[in-house]
Amino acid sequence: MLRAPGYLRALVFSALLGIPVSLVAFGFLAGLHELEHLLWAGLPEALGRHSPPWWWPLPLLLIAGLVVGLVATHLRGAGGHIPASGLHGGGTAPATLPGVLIAAVASLPLGAVLGPEAPLIALGGGLALLFRDLARAPATPQSTALLSAAGAAAAIAAIFGNPLIAAVLLIEVAGVGGPQLVAVMLPALLSSGVGALVFTGFGRWTGLETGSLALPLPEPPARLDVGDVVWSVLMAVCIGVLLHAVIAGGRLAAAFVAARTLSRTVLCAVAAGGCAALYAVITDRSPVEVASSGQATLATMASDPHAWGVGALLAVVVLKAAAYALCLGSLRGGPVFPALFLGAAAGLLLSPLPGFGVVPAVAAGLAAAAATALRLPVSSIVLVVLLLGSTETIPVVILSAVVAFVTTELLSVGRSTPTPAKTGPSSPAAGADRTTEA
């Protein structure tokens, strides 16, 4: 295969493709960030407020729901797939890109509890096929799959900041290897996680060393103990159950919206804004902690976890989960970052349990939430490990991700997500629907 001229040309084209796609993805993310900062920080400051007032999410999400509803009913592609159906691979038709971009710009900066990863995958895959058509390259099923995956990976690497997670994510999203890959990987992941705990324990208990390829860190990370492992596994089951219920709520919201797309999209969006407003009233904190993807708030929480009281953590978990479910079924975006935030908040909330450290609790919560929302265990583990930048927490990350993934799979009923009403033909996503498979 590597000696085939067509494949070598595809490799060269993919390498060149990464340059414009990455530049477009960077501009897209930078534009979203600037617009979000303007709406949630610049305008309140211009009105003489240090933070947005409690009612701020209501008009913004009203506009978001109205624009997304119009896109879903009038533009080709309906603004992209419904987030409650999980991530899909590339293969987005170039003609659907305007709707995807408009829906994403209307959803994400205005407070939708969704992330930018799904629009980025659609953007990268669609641009790859557009450049192929402009170059008048042969449009075969093989070239479509290869180039759309390459473009999606180039785009998604921009948000995760690492090409490794982009490659692993696209492998799992595209279903490379099929169910057999998951069946082989789960025992391997679980065995390696338990083995790492055994080796870590014996090395500490006996004082003996076996040699390691791990690089020394400038600051020694917290060591795991029995309490961290036990509580991580139990918490992973709970997070799997709770987030599975939230995603099921997102599917119910999608079914509700499908009957009358425009009016009910607006209704769900305003209800999500109501969750953020209620949080601000109850806690006297900023409504942006419930609204938006949670990416910036997650970084703040990780840097100063003690700034959150138990009441604030309970309120943000409950109300952000409700807003997340509503946005999953109505607006446009990706499921990753809100799930990560909810997992970290749950871990922080349970970290006072006896023998449970803050760092292992947050690491386990992140892994369990990512595996539940994505239904991609390997990608979830790689993502959380790269986010934490610590090898010491890898065993609980693996155990939590596998336990949460198995819990979610056992709870799944295989219900598909309704397709929004739209006009004109649209290109179905090329990947397997990893979220709705039983």
N, C-alpha and C positions, 0 to 999 in steps of 0.2 A: 504494500500500500504506500509506503514512504517513497518508493522509487517511481510511483505513478506520476506523470507530469501534471495531471489535473490536480492531484492532492498537493503537490509542492506549490503550484500556483495559488491554491486556496490558502496555504500557510502564509505565503508572501502577502497576499491580499488581506488576510486577517491581521498581520502585523501592521500594515499600513492603515488598516481600518481603525486600529486602536487610537490613532492620533486624533482624527476629527471627532470620533465618538467621545473620547475622554474630554476633549475641549468643550463639546456641547453639554456633556453631563456636568462638567465643572460650572459652566455658565448657568445651567438650569438650577443646580443646588445653590450657587451663590445668589441667584435672583430670588429663590424661595427664602433664603436666610435673611436677605436684606428686606424683603417685603414683610416677613414675619416680625422682624425687629421694628420696622416702621409702625406696624399695626398694633403691636403689643407693648412697645416701649416708647417709640418716638411720639406717637399721637397722645398717649396719656400724659407724657411729660409736657407736651405743648399745651395741654389743658391744665397744667399745674398740679398733676398727680404723680406721686412716686411709683405707683403701680396701677394697673387697670382697675376700675371700679367693679363691683360685683356683677353688674348688669352687662359689662362689656362683651362677653361672648355671645349674647343673644342676637344683636343686630349683625355681627360678623358671620355667625353660622346661619342666620337667615339668608344672607346674601349667598353664602356657599351652597346651601341647599337649593336655592332658586337657580343658580348658574348650572350646577351639576344636573338638576332635573331637566333643564332645557337642553343641555348637551346630550343627556341620555335619551331624550325623545326626538331630537332633531338632527344630530350629527352621526355620521357613519362610525360604527364601532362603539357607540354609547359611552364614550369616554374611558373605555377600558373595562376589564372584567371586575366583577364585584369582589371587594376584598375578603368577604366571608368565605369565598371559595379557595383561598390560599394563594400562594405564588404559582405562576405559570412560567414556562420557558419562553424563549423568543418566538419569532414567527409573526410578529405584529405587522399587518399590512401597512405600507407607508401612507396610504390614504386615510387611515384611522388616527395618525399621529396628531393632527390638529385637535381632535376631540380629547385625546389623552392628555395633551398639554394643558388645554383650557380647564379640564376637570381637575387636574392636579393643582394648578395655580389657584383655582377657586377653593379647593378643599384644604390643602395643607397649611398655607400661611394664615388662613382665616380661622383656624382652631380645630380642624378635624382631628380626631384622636386616631391618627393613622401616620405611617411613615412614608418616606419617598421611594422605597426600594421597588415597589411594583411599577410605578410610572417610569423609573429608570430602566428596568428590564425591558419594558415595552418600547421606550425611547431608543435604547441601544439596538434592540433587535430590528425595529423599524428602520432606523438609519442605515443599518448594515444592508438590508434588502434594497433600500433606496439607492445607496451607492453602487450596489451590484447592477441595478437596472440602468443607472446613469453610465456605468462602464460597459453596458451591453454584454455582460457576462451571461453564460447559459443559466437559465432558471430551472434547475432540476430539484427534485425533492432533497437530494443529498446536499446540494449547495445551499438550499434554503435552511436546512437544519444546522449545518456547520456555521454558516455566516451569521445567522440570527443568534446562535449561542455565543459566538465570538463577540458580536456587538453588545449583547446583553451583559456578558462578563466584563467587558471594558467599561461599560456604564456603571455597573453595580459596584465595581472596585472603588469608584469615586466616593461613595457614601461610607463604605466600610473601611476605606483607607488601606486595604491590603488585597493584592491580587489572589492570594491563596484562598481566602474565604469566598471570593467571587467564583473561582474555579470549582471549589468543592460544592458550593451552593447550586451552581448550574448543573453539575453532574447529578445531584439528587433531584433537583426540580425537573430535569428532563427525563428522569427515570432510567438513566443508564444502568443497565444490569437488571432492571425490573425488580419485582418483589424478592427475587433470590438474593440480590445484593443486600437488602435489609436483613433478610434471614441469616445471612452469613456474618454481617457486620455486628449485629446486636450481641451475639455470644462473644465475639472477639473484643468488642468494647467493654462488656461487662467483666470478662476475664482479665483484661489488661488493667481495668480500674481496681479490681480486688487485688490483683498482683502488685500493683503500685502501693496499695495500702500495706500489704504484707511486707514488702521490701522496706518501706519507710519505717514501719514498726520495728522490724528486726534490727535495722541499722541503728535505730535510736536505743533499743533495749539492750543490745549486746555491745555496742560501741565498735562493731566491725564494719569494714567498708568493702564493697564489691566493685568499686569503680563506676563512674557515670559519665555520660556525655553532656550532662547539664552544665551550663555556664554559671559561675558564681554571680549572684546579684549584689549590688552595692548595699542594699538594706535587706537583712534577713526577714523573710515572710513568716507569718504565723504558722506554727506547726499544727497539724491535725491531730485530734485525739478521738477516743471512742464516741464521746458525746456528739462531736461534729458529724461523724459518719451516720450514727443512728438517727439523729434529728434530721439530717439531710434527706435520708431515704423516706422518712415519714412525711416530711414537708413536700417532697416531690410528688407523693401520692395525692396529697391535698391540693397542691397547685394544679396537678393534672386534672383532677375532678372539677375544680372551680373554673379553670380557664376553658375546659371543654364545655362547661355550661355557658360560659360567656360567648364562645364561638357559636354554639347552638342558638343562643339568643340572636347573634348576628344573622344566622340563616333565617330565623323567624322574621327578623326585620326586613331581610331581603325579600321574603315571600310577601310580606305586608306591602312593601314598596312596589313590587312588580305589578300589582293590580292597577294602581293609579300612580304612575311613576313621578310625575311632576309634583303634585300636591303632597304626596306622602314622603318624598325625598325632603321637601322643605320641613315637613312636620318632624321627621326623625332628626334632622340637623338642628332644629330649634330645641328639641328635647335634649339633645347632647349639650347644647349651650346652657340649658336649664340645669343640668347636672353640675357644670362648672360654676354657674352662678350660685347654686345652693351650697357648694363646697366653700366658696368665698364667704358667704353669709355665716355658715356654721363655724368656720375656723378662723375667720379674719385674716386669711392668707390670700395670695394672688390666685385668681381663677385660672391662670395659665398653667398651674400645676395639674389641673384636670384636663383642660383643653390642650390641643396640640399633641404632637407625637410623644412628648416626654423625654426627648433626647437631651435637651439642655438641662432639664430638671433632674434627670438621672445623673448627669455629671456633678451637679450641685449636691445631690443627695450622697453620692459616693465620697465627695471631698469632705463633707461635714454631716455625717449621719446623726449626730447627737442634736442637731438643730430641729429634728422632727420629734414631736411628742407622740404618745400612743394614740391619742384622739385624732391628731392630724393624719397619722398613718392609716388608721382605720377608715377615716373619711375619704382619703384619697384612693384607697384600694377599692372601696365600695362604689364611689361615684365615678371614678375613672373607668372601672370595669363596665358600669352601665353605659357611659358615654361611648366607650370602645365598641360595645355590642351594637349600639345604634348606628355608629359610623361605619362599622363593618358591612352593614346591610344596605347603606344608602349612599355614602359619599365614595370618593375614589382615593386610593393610596395603598399602602402595604401594611401587613399585620405585625411586623417585627418589633419596632421600637416601643409601641405601647405595651406589648407583652413583656418585653425586657424590663420596662419600668415597673409593671405590676409584680413581676417576679422579684426584683430587687426590693421593692417596698414590703412585700410579704416576708422576705428573708430578714429584713431589718426589724420588722414587727415581731418576729419570732426569735430573734437573736438573744433576748434575755433568758431563754430557756436554760436550765442547768447544763453546763458543759458545752454550750453552743456559742462559738465565737462570731463576731460581727462579719469578718471577712469570709469565713466558710459559709455562713448563712446567706450572705448576699450572692456569693458565687453559685451556691446550690439553687437559690431562687432564680437567678438569671438562666441557668442551664435548664431547669425544669420548665420555666415559662417559654423559653425559645423552642424547646422540643415539642411542647404541647401546641403552640401556635403554628409552627412551621411543619410539624410532622416530618422533619428532616433531622434525625438524631446526629449524624456525623457533622453536618453543617452547624448545628447548634453548639456542639462541643467545640469545634474549631473557632467559631465566632466568640464564645464566652472566654475561651483561653486567651485569644488575642486581645480581647477587651481588657482582661485583668492583667495580662502581662506577667503572670506568676505561675510557675510550675508546681508550687506546693499545693495548690487547690485543685489540680487536675483530677485526682481520684474522686473527690466528691462531685466535681463537675460531670464526670463520666457517669457515675452512679445515678445522680439526680436526673440527667438527661435520659438515660435508658429507662429508669423506673417511670418517669413521667410519660415517655413515649409509649411504653407498654400499657400503662394505665389508660391513656387516651385511645389507643387502638382497641382495647377491650371494651371501652365505652361507646365506640363509634357505631352508628347505625347506617352509615352509607347514604344518607340523604343528600341529594344534589341541591345546589343553590339555584334559585330561579334566575333566568336571564332577564335583564331589564328591557323594557319596551324601547325600540329604536327603529329608525327608518334607514333604508338602504342596506346593502350587504355589508357584512363585517367578517373579518378574518378570525376564526377561532384560535385560541392560544394553542401553541404547539406542545406544551408540556403536559404531563399527566397531572390531574387535579389531586395533589397530594393531601389536601385538607379534607376532601369529602369522600375519599376512599374508605371503605370499611376494612 
